[in-house]
């Protein structure tokens, strides 16, 4: 009878060579496993490292080859979510032909992704309020990216109209925070309310834009 010596402690084979476990894994596998686990009543902050490792089909120790901890995994998810949504909203803005359609088109693209069970978007909307400090900083960083892009759009639109928005960076911040706050609310609302929510958001945003334009015009008039 041949006896096979056990793998030494710490040897990857001792963890990953067990039945049902994958011999190799990459970061995307762990991100995909996490997305399968989260849902309406489960955020990343409620998941344990062992749960994610089990879903990915690896031993818990193998997790550390890709991420230092669950915070780092969550931050990677949030960054990926922000990049994905910026592409979607950016495409909607490019298709728009006027200030009004930019607002409406961007909001509709946002809601479409939310209702498409885009778990990356759900991560972005939820982790900024329930996650750890690291999660919240990551969400805030993504919101700043949206604000910067929106500010550039506002300046461009105003210039094309021969006008100027007062403090466009502040206006962009107000709009971004408003949309994400109400987007989080929409997650817990029935889809039948989406049209009304988009209408309300569009009106609020236009009020902000008109107010900023009026203040800008008044200041220009005063010299």
C-alpha positions in Angstrom: 0.0 0.0 0.0 1.3 3.4 -1.0 0.9 6.2 1.6 1.0 9.8 0.4 2.5 12.2 2.8 0.2 15.1 3.8 0.9 18.5 2.3 2.8 20.7 4.7 1.0 23.3 6.6 0.6 26.5 4.6 1.0 24.6 1.3 -1.7 25.9 -1.1 -2.5 22.3 -1.9 -3.5 21.8 1.7 -6.3 24.3 1.2 -7.1 24.4 -2.5 -6.7 20.7 -3.3 -9.8 19.7 -1.5 -12.8 18.3 -3.4 -15.1 21.0 -4.8 -12.6 23.7 -4.5 -11.0 25.5 -7.4 -7.2 25.2 -7.7 -6.8 28.8 -8.9 -8.9 31.9 -8.6 -8.7 35.6 -9.7 -10.1 38.8 -8.3 -13.1 38.8 -10.7 -14.1 35.4 -9.3 -14.4 36.8 -5.8 -16.2 39.9 -7.1 -18.7 37.7 -9.0 -19.2 35.5 -5.9 -19.9 38.5 -3.8 -22.5 39.9 -6.3 -24.3 36.5 -6.2 -24.6 36.8 -2.4 -25.9 40.3 -2.1 -29.5 41.3 -2.7 -32.3 43.6 -1.4 -31.6 42.5 2.2 -27.9 41.7 2.0 -25.2 44.3 1.6 -21.5 43.7 1.3 -21.1 44.9 4.8 -23.1 41.9 6.1 -21.1 39.3 4.3 -18.2 37.4 5.9 -15.0 36.4 4.3 -15.9 32.7 4.8 -19.2 33.2 3.0 -17.6 34.7 0.0 -14.8 32.1 -0.1 -17.4 29.3 0.1 -19.4 30.8 -2.8 -16.3 31.2 -4.9 -15.3 27.6 -4.2 -12.0 28.3 -2.4 -10.6 27.9 1.1 -10.7 31.1 3.2 -6.9 31.4 3.2 -6.9 31.6 -0.6 -9.0 34.8 -0.4 -6.0 36.7 0.9 -4.1 36.1 -2.3 -6.4 38.6 -4.0 -7.6 40.9 -1.3 -6.3 41.9 2.1 -9.8 41.8 3.7 -13.5 42.3 2.9 -13.1 46.1 3.0 -10.7 45.9 0.1 -13.0 43.6 -1.8 -16.0 46.0 -1.2 -13.9 49.0 -2.4 -13.1 47.1 -5.6 -16.8 46.5 -6.1 -17.7 50.1 -5.5 -15.0 51.3 -7.9 -16.2 48.9 -10.6 -19.8 50.0 -10.0 -18.9 53.7 -10.3 -17.0 53.1 -13.6 -19.9 51.1 -15.0 -22.5 53.7 -14.2 -20.4 56.6 -15.4 -20.1 54.9 -18.8 -23.9 54.4 -18.9 -24.8 57.9 -17.9 -22.0 59.3 -20.1 -23.5 57.6 -23.1 -27.0 59.0 -22.3 -25.5 62.5 -22.1 -23.8 62.1 -25.5 -27.1 61.1 -27.1 -28.9 64.1 -25.6 -29.3 67.2 -27.8 -30.5 69.8 -25.2 -30.2 70.7 -21.5 -33.7 69.2 -20.9 -33.0 65.9 -22.6 -29.6 65.6 -20.9 -31.4 65.7 -17.5 -34.2 63.4 -18.6 -31.9 61.0 -20.5 -29.4 60.7 -17.7 -32.1 60.0 -15.1 -33.8 57.4 -17.3 -30.5 55.6 -17.9 -29.9 55.6 -14.2 -33.3 54.1 -13.4 -33.0 51.5 -16.2 -29.8 50.2 -14.6 -31.4 50.2 -11.2 -34.3 48.1 -12.4 -32.1 45.8 -14.5 -31.1 44.3 -11.2 -27.6 45.9 -11.6 -26.1 44.7 -8.4 -23.1 46.9 -8.9 -25.3 49.9 -8.8 -27.1 48.6 -5.7 -23.7 48.3 -4.1 -22.9 52.0 -4.9 -26.3 53.1 -3.6 -26.3 51.1 -0.4 -22.7 50.9 0.9 -22.4 54.7 1.3 -24.9 54.5 4.1 -24.5 51.1 5.8 -20.9 50.1 5.1 -17.7 50.7 6.9 -15.7 53.9 6.8 -13.6 52.5 4.0 -16.8 51.7 2.0 -18.1 55.2 2.6 -14.9 56.8 1.4 -14.9 54.7 -1.7 -18.5 55.7 -2.5 -17.7 59.3 -1.8 -14.8 59.1 -4.2 -17.1 57.8 -7.0 -19.6 60.5 -6.3 -16.8 63.1 -6.7 -16.1 61.6 -10.1 -19.7 62.1 -11.1 -19.7 65.6 -9.8 -16.6 66.6 -11.7 -18.0 65.2 -15.0 -21.4 67.0 -14.4 -19.6 70.3 -13.5 -17.8 70.1 -16.9 -21.2 69.5 -18.6 -22.8 72.4 -16.9 -20.0 74.8 -17.9 -20.2 73.6 -21.5 -24.0 73.9 -21.7 -23.9 77.4 -20.1 -21.2 78.6 -22.5 -23.2 77.3 -25.5 -26.2 79.3 -24.3 -24.1 82.4 -23.6 -24.8 82.2 -19.9 -23.0 81.1 -16.8 -24.1 79.0 -13.8 -23.2 80.3 -10.4 -20.8 77.9 -8.7 -21.2 75.0 -11.1 -19.2 72.7 -8.9 -21.7 73.2 -6.0 -24.6 72.7 -8.3 -23.1 69.5 -9.6 -22.6 68.3 -6.1 -26.2 69.1 -5.1 -27.6 67.3 -8.2 -25.4 64.2 -7.7 -26.2 63.8 -4.1 -29.9 64.3 -4.8 -30.0 61.7 -7.5 -28.1 59.1 -5.4 -30.2 59.8 -2.3 -33.5 59.3 -4.2 -32.0 56.3 -6.1 -31.4 54.6 -2.8 -35.1 55.3 -1.9 -36.2 53.9 -5.3 -34.6 50.5 -4.5 -37.2 50.0 -1.8 -40.1 51.3 -4.0 -42.2 49.5 -6.6 -41.1 50.0 -10.3 -44.6 51.5 -10.9 -43.4 54.7 -9.2 -40.3 55.1 -11.4 -41.9 57.5 -13.9 -43.2 59.8 -11.1 -39.8 59.7 -9.4 -38.0 60.6 -12.6 -40.5 63.4 -13.2 -39.9 64.8 -9.7 -36.2 64.5 -10.0 -36.1 66.2 -13.4 -38.2 69.1 -11.9 -35.9 69.4 -8.9 -32.8 69.4 -11.1 -34.2 72.0 -13.5 -35.0 74.2 -10.4 -31.4 74.0 -9.3 -30.2 74.8 -12.8 -32.5 77.7 -13.2 -31.6 79.1 -9.8 -27.9 78.8 -10.6 -28.4 80.4 -14.0 -30.4 83.3 -12.5 -27.8 84.0 -9.8 -25.1 83.8 -12.5 -27.0 86.3 -14.7 -27.6 88.6 -11.8 -23.9 88.7 -10.8 -22.9 89.2 -14.5 -25.3 92.2 -14.7 -23.9 93.7 -11.6 -20.4 93.4 -13.0 
